[in-house]
């Protein structure tokens, strides 16, 4: 096995542990059926159960479907989550088909009138409102389409300040500065008045939403959650409205440099328990995506060629970043393991690496098509298999599939 460290000179980090179902399928697939995504549903269910078990009773767990919307993934997660967060009309309809009757929360910027109306018609009970314009649109459409029955629950999303610690450690910031996400805090008074003075009769404000950053550890996540709850309590007290819910979003860290590392769910759950204990009657909601599904997914492929260029060994594999875009967009090396294959079915010589380290690249005509640098893989040969870990989130579904028109990967759901 081999791991992909952050540079080509430092010591190699421990290789990701390939689960038995993934190893067996990666080695048994014919070469022409690679690349392939392999999802270990047993591992996913085990992880989701552990996350759910770490959270206190008054903390709801919603899955952010954008991370990986495969129907099999949604179905496997369904028993362990309280609902699903969707961010488009397409996601809304897709999730409703995959896991019927499960609660949804409709979020995301740039909602169109058509998809907002579709969400109302589908009975989506909860909307995360991103702007004053969006609030006015939702109010008008709700008045037209829900003349009777319960009002629509609304959580305005606010772009609140981030602490210096969270700002500096986050991998991606959606708040704390100028961004297209959420409402500016200066608009809080106007929005609350609109939701409480009768201007929006078919809407009911339940709390606030504030997903501010991604890639935070448990301590920073708890600090952000505490800050958001405190801000929400003060806002609702000023307007004399009961605060029922605070959604602190997702963004729990996934460490691509250390595939064995895990977010401290036990510590996070204990911290959230203390937070809700300080606020009787308040319900918290979290919306992890990547931190739930990243670990169950693997991208398996075959080495097509091994060659040397200016003193460095390169392995060219089937597929590439048009299937697994994450390392290119995040600027990291995707953790991987090499599975040696003894059989070489061709009549021409089998190329092999000369050194201990190899850069793994795909088939695209761009130097950016690099999956991992500095893989510790002495003796790597064409025909060997490589499996990339942490490929269960923001992988296939965010990739530029049709560049060069190579075949699409296969999809295998193991332990279903």
Secondary structure, 3 states (H helix, E strand, C coil): CCCECCCCCCCCCCCCCCCHHHHHHHHHCCHHHCCEEEEEHHHHHHHHHHHHHHCCCCEEEEEEHHHCCCHHHHHHHHCCCCEEEECCHHHHHHHHHHCCCCCEEECCCCCCHHHHHHHHHCCCCEEEECCHHHHHHHHHHHHHHCCCCCCEEEEEEEECCCCHHHHHHCCEECCCCCCCCCEEHHHHHHHHHHHHCCCCCCEEEEEEECCCEECECHHHHHHHHHHHHHHHHHHHHHCCCCCCEEECCCCECCCCCCCCCCCCHHHHHHHHHHHHHCCCCCEEEECCCHHHHHHHEEEEEEEEEEEEECCEEEEEECCCCCCCCHHHHHCCCCCEEEECCCCCCCCCCCCECCCCEEEEECCCCCCCCEEEEEEECCCCECCCEEEECCCCCCCHHHCCCCHHHCCCCEEEEECC
